[in-house]
């Protein structure tokens, strides 16, 4: 498959997934990400895809807010597009007064574009994929 088709499918993830996240329940969006078309040639590295997702979703470059959840879902779909088996993690930190939530993606147990201790900082609420 040509590189231009691969890029178009990846760009579709960047545009569609944030919009779907605003319009559909989370499980429906996750199911769409799980069925994202496989078009990657295997030449893009996981870190390169993570960098691409981060750059393409940079604040102010679309009709959505770039959050960790948005970036993680897009990265999850892009990794699946290239035949990888990523895991999407949702976790929380703190208590009822000072609460934080975070989403991140791992591949082979290693977080992408996150500190290696992210899984220790946030208590897991959900892990999906693999």
C-alpha positions in Angstrom: 0.0 0.0 0.0 1.3 3.4 -0.8 2.7 5.8 1.7 0.1 8.5 0.7 -2.8 6.1 1.4 -1.2 5.3 4.8 -0.9 9.0 5.6 -4.5 9.7 4.5 -5.8 6.9 6.8 -3.7 8.2 9.7 -4.9 11.7 9.1 -8.5 10.4 9.1 -7.9 9.1 12.6 -6.6 12.5 13.7 -9.8 14.2 12.4 -12.4 11.6 13.0 -11.6 10.1 16.4 -11.8 13.4 18.3 -15.1 14.2 16.6 -16.4 10.7 17.3 -15.3 11.1 21.0 -17.5 14.2 21.3 -20.5 12.6 19.6 -20.5 8.9 20.7 -20.2 7.0 24.0 -16.6 6.0 24.8 -17.1 2.2 24.2 -18.4 2.9 20.7 -15.3 5.1 19.9 -13.0 2.4 21.3 -14.8 -0.2 19.1 -14.1 2.0 16.0 -10.5 2.3 17.0 -10.3 -1.5 17.3 -11.5 -1.8 13.7 -9.3 0.9 12.2 -8.2 -0.1 8.7 -4.8 -1.8 8.5 -2.8 0.1 5.9 0.6 0.5 7.4 3.5 -1.0 5.6 5.4 -1.7 8.9 8.0 0.9 8.1 6.8 3.5 10.6 8.2 3.1 14.1 5.9 3.2 17.1 7.8 6.2 18.5 7.5 7.9 15.1 3.8 7.3 15.1 3.5 8.6 18.6 5.4 11.7 17.5 3.1 12.1 14.5 0.0 11.8 16.6 1.3 14.4 19.1 2.3 16.9 16.3 -0.9 16.5 14.3 -3.0 17.0 17.4 -1.0 20.0 18.7 -3.2 22.6 20.5 -5.0 24.9 18.1 -4.8 22.7 15.0 -8.4 21.4 14.8 -11.9 21.8 16.1 -11.1 19.8 19.3 -9.1 20.1 22.5 -6.0 17.9 22.4 -6.2 15.9 25.6 -4.4 12.8 26.7 -7.5 10.8 25.9 -7.7 12.1 22.4 -4.0 11.6 21.7 -4.0 8.2 23.2 -7.0 7.0 21.1 -5.5 8.4 17.9 -2.2 6.8 18.7 -3.9 3.5 19.6 -5.7 3.5 16.2 -2.5 4.5 14.3 -0.5 1.7 15.9 -3.3 -0.8 15.1 -3.2 0.5 11.5 0.4 -0.5 11.3 -0.2 -4.0 12.7 1.0 -3.3 16.3 -0.9 -4.6 19.4 -1.1 -1.5 21.6 -2.8 -1.3 25.0 -4.8 1.7 26.0 -4.7 2.6 29.7 -6.9 4.9 31.7 -5.9 5.7 35.3 -6.5 8.0 38.2 -4.3 9.7 40.8 -5.2 11.5 44.0 -8.3 11.5 46.2 -11.8 13.1 46.0 -10.4 16.6 46.7 -7.5 16.5 44.3 -8.3 14.1 41.5 -6.4 13.6 38.2 -7.1 11.2 35.3 -4.8 10.2 32.5 -4.8 8.1 29.4 -1.7 6.6 27.8 -0.7 3.8 25.3 1.8 1.0 25.9 3.4 -1.3 23.4 5.0 -4.5 24.7 4.5 -3.1 28.2 6.4 0.2 27.6 4.6 3.5 27.5 5.0 5.6 24.4 5.8 9.3 24.8 5.3 9.0 28.6 7.6 8.5 31.5 8.3 4.9 32.2 6.7 5.4 35.6 3.3 6.6 34.4 1.7 3.2 35.3 3.0 3.6 38.8 1.7 7.1 39.2 -1.8 6.4 38.1 -4.0 3.6 39.4 -5.5 1.7 36.5 -9.2 2.1 35.8 -9.2 0.3 32.5 -6.7 -1.4 30.2 -7.9 -2.3 26.7 -6.3 -4.1 23.8 -3.1 -6.0 23.3 
